[in-house]
Amino acid sequence: MSDFKQEQFDQFAHAYPLPGISARFKQAPEDFIVVEELPFELTGQGEHAWLQVRKRNNNTDWVATRLAEYAGVKKHAVGYAGLKDRFAVTTQWFSVYLPGRDDVDWDGFHLDGVELLETTRHQRKLQRGALKHNRFTIRLCDIEFESNGNIEQVIERCELIRQQGIPNYFGEQRFGHDLTNLVDAEQMFLQSRKRIPRHKRSLYLSAARSWLFNTILSERINAGSWNHRIKGDVFMLDGRSACFKDDDSIDLDQRIDNGEIHPSAVLWGDGENMAQADCAAIESEVVDRYPVFKQGLRDARVEQQRRAMRLLVKGLECRHQASELVLTFSLQAGSYATMVLREIVKLKEI
């Protein structure tokens, strides 16, 4: 069995040297505010009720369960685009499938810490990942500057991130407290005949392939190539899942510099790796370090995919006042705000 420890996550490479500043994060739910933005307009008609909800100190899945109970439908009839942090103030959409039924009296739906902002109708269920972006407002408290640190460094770092982006790591929450999801994933692979609840199996599979991705990305950062082209690379269109192999086009480097495309790394699973040459060599060397994950993901028939190694941070602004720093920015679905913070400040233990 591998000995996974929190320190291993902390050792993933940074893209930029850290400024001399430290801060505390999530002292209160209001320190982490998230608002979902949909990529389409809702029609106001259809068999799905759509509800915009603001929740504080509430788990997304738990709210979905309560909505299903209130509407008298099965849990799978409720859709949401993604799980949002519990210890936060988050505004997100839910859909509830009500075929052939009049609308529910949503005014009677009450939960502590949950506010219903808007209700409408639409023809389709809200699917996972169906977001334009998430907009974040984050307050960092107890700001302290080291002897070589100052607010100008933070402003310069934010400008650099606006121009060049950050490594698209999966955040710590993907791996559970003290990386326990990775330990449980290994046990699941090694005891393949043991029955695992479906939701836990999915969690462990995601944790294993995300860890392999993060490790590959860290290697590319150390090599100085996480945002540059190397032989055999596979590129992904910004904000899209479509990807293509390096075809020796002379404009690829310029498209990377423009933020139109990004080098990608493998999300390991069953199937043939699209990468070749130097890119494939790095990915194979990392995956080979974790033979249980390598074979377990294949045996689980998890389809091999790819993920962009660079993440563009839209509309990043920072405001410093007294001992607080407030950051606002937008990220595409599936990315992690904590990985933006990781490149700006050193977060103190809560």
C-alpha positions, -999 to 999 in steps of 0.1 A, spaced: 0 0 0 12 35 -8 16 60 21 -3 90 9 2 121 31 -10 157 28 26 169 24 26 152 -10 -1 175 -23 17 205 -9 48 195 -28 31 198 -62 51 224 -82 40 261 -83 41 279 -116 54 311 -100 75 319 -69 52 327 -40 50 364 -29 60 371 7 25 372 20 4 348 41 -33 348 50 -62 329 66 -90 315 44 -126 305 52 -129 320 86 -167 324 78 -189 312 50 -191 347 37 -154 346 30 -161 323 0 -189 334 -23 -197 315 -55 -223 324 -82 -230 301 -111 -235 316 -146 -254 295 -171 -243 293 -208 -279 295 -221 -312 313 -215 -340 295 -198 -372 295 -219 -398 296 -191 -416 265 -205 -411 228 -203 -414 198 -179 -385 208 -157 -388 233 -129 -356 253 -125 -347 269 -92 -320 294 -84 -310 289 -48 -286 307 -25 -273 284 3 -251 290 33 -234 262 52 -253 236 32 -242 207 10 -254 207 -26 -265 171 -27 -283 175 6 -303 204 -8 -311 183 -39 -324 156 -17 -347 180 2 -360 194 -31 -369 159 -43 -387 151 -11 -406 184 -12 -416 179 -48 -425 142 -43 -401 129 -69 -371 105 -70 -337 119 -62 -325 113 -98 -352 137 -111 -332 166 -96 -303 180 -115 -275 204 -107 -244 215 -126 -218 208 -98 -211 203 -62 -205 235 -43 -185 239 -11 -206 236 20 -187 261 41 -195 290 18 -223 312 4 -231 297 -30 -258 306 -56 -266 278 -80 -294 263 -101 -313 230 -96 -338 214 -120 -367 192 -109 -384 169 -135 -422 173 -132 -437 156 -163 -474 164 -168 -476 183 -135 -484 218 -126 -457 237 -108 -450 230 -72 -458 257 -46 -421 265 -41 -430 293 -17 -436 266 9 -400 252 6 -380 263 36 -346 251 48 -322 268 73 -295 286 53 -313 282 20 -330 310 1 -350 305 -31 -341 334 -55 -359 325 -87 -381 298 -102 -389 292 -139 -393 263 -164 -372 248 -191 -373 218 -215 -342 200 -203 -327 187 -171 -296 206 -157 -266 184 -165 -233 182 -146 -208 207 -159 -234 227 -178 -220 261 -168 -206 291 -185 -184 297 -154 -184 302 -117 -178 337 -103 -159 339 -70 -155 365 -44 -129 354 -18 -119 373 13 -85 365 29 -80 376 65 -51 382 89 -28 393 60 9 393 70 38 404 49 72 389 52 103 411 53 105 408 15 68 410 8 44 439 -1 10 445 -17 27 455 -50 39 419 -53 3 406 -50 -9 431 -76 19 421 -100 11 384 -94 -25 389 -102 -16 407 -134 8 378 -144 -20 353 -137 -44 373 -158 -20 371 -187 -6 336 -184 -31 316 -163 -24 290 -136 -17 252 -135 -51 234 -138 -46 212 -108 -75 193 -92 -80 208 -57 -73 191 -24 -110 184 -18 -109 159 -47 -87 136 -25 -105 138 8 -92 147 42 -56 137 45 -58 121 10 -80 93 23 -98 89 -10 -65 78 -25 -60 52 2 -96 40 -3 -90 39 -41 -60 16 -37 -79 -7 -13 -108 -9 -38 -85 -18 -67 -66 -44 -46 -99 -59 -33 -118 -59 -66 -144 -84 -56 -155 -63 -26 -187 -44 -32 -184 -7 -30 -214 17 -31 -217 33 -65 -211 69 -54 -180 59 -34 -167 39 -63 -170 70 -86 -153 91 -59 -123 68 -56 -119 64 -94 -119 102 -98 -94 107 -70 -70 81 -85 -70 96 -121 -69 131 -107 -38 123 -87 -20 109 -117 -30 141 -137 -17 164 -109 16 145 -107 21 147 -145 13 185 -144 38 190 -116 65 173 -137 57 195 -166 59 226 -144 93 215 -131 104 210 -167 91 245 -177 66 230 -202 32 231 -186 23 261 -208 47 254 -237 48 229 -265 69 198 -265 71 169 -289 41 147 -290 18 171 -272 -20 170 -274 -37 204 -273 -71 213 -260 -93 243 -271 -98 268 -243 -130 260 -224 -137 230 -245 -132 192 -242 -121 189 -279 -85 181 -284 -60 174 -312 -25 160 -317 4 182 -326 4 184 -364 36 205 -367 15 236 -376 37 267 -374 9 287 -356 5 264 -326 30 283 -304 12 315 -312 -22 300 -304 -8 288 -270 5 323 -263 -29 338 -272 -47 314 -248 -67 299 -276 -53 264 -269 -35 247 -240 -12 216 -237 -31 188 -221 -22 158 -198 -39 124 -197 -67 115 -174 -56 79 -172 -80 50 -180 -88 24 -206 -78 31 -242 -48 44 -262 -30 75 -251 -32 102 -277 2 116 -266 34 107 -284 72 112 -282 83 134 -252 49 140 -239 40 103 -238 73 95 -221 66 119 -192 30 106 -188 41 69 -190 69 74 -164 44 90 -139 17 65 -144 42 36 -140 50 50 -105 14 40 -94 9 5 -108 -22 -1 -87 -39 30 -101 -26 22 -136 -41 -12 -138 -71 -5 -115 -84 23 -138 -80 1 -168 -98 -28 -152 -126 -4 -142 -131 5 -178 -127 42 -171 -124 58 -205 -91 76 -210 -96 114 -215 -75 145 -214 -75 178 -194 -59 211 -202 -28 218 -180 -34 255 -181 -64 274 -167 -72 310 -176 -85 331 -148 -111 356 -161 -116 390 -146 -91 386 -117 -91 417 -95 -77 422 -60 -85 447 -33 -64 453 -2 -78 469 29 -64 469 64 -56 432 71 -78 418 44 -74 409 7 -105 404 -14 -101 386 -48 -128 383 -75 -125 362 -106 -144 336 -128 -134 301 -136 -148 275 -160 -166 244 -146 -144 217 -132 -116 240 -120 -107 250 -84 -106 285 -69 -82 272 -42 -56 266 -69 -58 303 -79 -51 312 -42 -22 288 -42 -3 309 -67 -9 342 -48 -6 337 -11 6 312 15 -25 300 33 -22 297 71 -36 267 89 -71 274 102 
